[in-house]
Structure formats: C-alpha cells, structure tokens
Amino acid sequence: MKISVVTPTHDKEALLRRTLASLELQDIGPETFEVVVVDDGSSDGTPAFLAGHRPPFALHVVRLEENRGRAAARNRGLERASGDLVVFLDDDMELVPGFLRAHRELHEGAPGMAGIGNVVNHPEITQAPIDRYMSTRGAQKIGSRGPLPWKYFSTNNASVRREDLAAVGGFDEGFTRYGFEDLELAWRLDRERGIAFRFVEGARSLHIHPHSLEEVLEKKTLCGRSSLPYLFAKHPETKRALRFERFDPPRAGDPWTLNAARVFYRMALTRPVYGLVKPLARVPMGRLSDLVLDYLVQYHYLEGLRHPM
C-alpha cells in the first residue's frame, strides 16, 4: 500500500524543515511513500527551500500563488497524490520513526477506516495550561479504548484511503478561513461512506508550534464568525451533533433539560462572568484549568457567531 503524505504550508519554513527531516527517519522504505507539499502562497523562504530540497523519498511541490486556505490547499495536494492511502499532516510536526507504518497497518487490517493520529506536545513546549489543554482535547480523550466519533477527526495527523476521499469529493473549498473543514469532511465520510474512525497510537507526532492563549481564543472567534455558520448552514444536523443547540434561546416544546441548560449558559456566558474567569486560565489547576478553558473557548465561538462575516 503506497502512502501519499499531503502537507499544506504557509510561511513556516523553519517548522516545515523539521517536519520533512522527520519523514526521512521513517522505518519504512522511502520508495513506499511520497510527500506532496502544497505551498499555499508563502512569502518567506519556503519556495526556495522546497526548490532545492532533495530528500530520499519522492517530494512533489504544488505552488499556489495566492493563499487559498487549508481546504483548497489539501485538494490541490490530493490531485497530485498517487498513493492508495493519504496521510494528512500539518507543517509543524516532528514524527516518530514508526509514524507512517502505524497509519498503514490500520488500513491494511481493514477497509472503511479513517485513522486519527497521536498528537502530543514536543518536550520543548512549556506545559502552560493552554498547552496542556490543546494536547488533551479530541481523540486524546478516548485514545485506543474504542471507536472515535467523527467530530474528533483532525487533519493535522490523520489517514484516509484515497478512494474514500474521492468518493465524497474531497474538502469543501467554501471553507476559506480557519477551522472545521476537516470536521465537515469527516461528517460526509461518516454519513456517505460509513467510515469508522480509529485512534492510531503508534502514529505519534510531536507538535512543535505552540500558540498563546490569546492566539487560540482569537482563532475560536474567527471560527465562530466564518467556518461555523458555513458548517451549520450546509449540514444543520451538525449543530446538535456538536452540542451548539444548548446555546440557543429556550424554545417551547424542547426538552426541559435542554431549555434549563440554555438558561444556565445565557447567564454564564456574559461579559462580567468572562472577566472573572479569564484570569484563571493562566493558573495551573489541573482538570479545573480544562473547565476554565472550555468556558473561554465556548465564549469565543459564540462571540464569533453573534457577529458573522
């Protein structure tokens, strides 16, 4: 089973160098995989670096002159890919040597799967509350204990057979801003192809690009303004599946438990409460920090939804 690694990049030359270097250390033969890097309108040294880079594996570079966003960049990568299995990888990861082998073994064992890799923080990243929080969300909550829901699919480290991606039409390029293009793809893979999602513990990647608390929250606001409204308009059922209906105003006829939750959130998600909670986000408090950060993330999603683009 030949593998195509598809990696979009934008102005991250130094990080991309480390990602590609770790692909040279994989414990499968370089002839068994190719790497497709989609340069999504970079203005730093990325084009020159890629033009001169000669790794032992086949490297294909697709250059987009203007920044098109992750969905479009990954689709251009898929068009260039020739492998049976596509591994999506972000440009800020260092991989353990068994990374590609672990993804391949999942798909050789059974068809109809999507693999979600094991993303952890690189040891060089400080364990501030926001760093710990970002490394324990999504698939890490369940790990290898059982099947994963579609909503935990993340293309920073994931694998899908190319035939399944082609059958659902790849990524929706209507997602031009940050976020949720991978979840929308997962929704269609689940509904249209019956794909099962599995955690691939051995496909371990070390995240080498930390984000500050303000950067994370700014991205959540942007998602609320752009990607989330687009997702909900295209697939209205996802609003309930992602539990965003609990933030709607109470409605007659809905379950009383849901309406009670709506009243609670309308009282809690206010500027005064936010002002009291936010300073706690920088204080290490273990699991309590996760609750604080959950609150801040939801607040910023909703702040964006209140002011859509």
Protein Blocks (a to p, Z undefined) as FASTA:
>chain_A
ZZddddddehilkmmmmmmmmmmmpcbdfklpccddddehiablmlmmmmmpccfbdcdd
dddfbdgbjklmmmmmmmmpcbfbdcdddfkbccdfklmmmmmmmmmmpghiacdddddd
dfklccbfklmmmmmgcjllnmmnbccdfklgcfkbccddfklmmmnopaafklmbgehj
lmmmmmmmmmmnopacdddfklccddfbdcdfklmmmmmmmmmmmmmmmmmmmmmmlmmm
nopmmmpccdehiafklmmmmmmmmmmmcfklmmmmmmmmmpcghjmlmmmmmmmmmmmm
mmmmmmcZZ
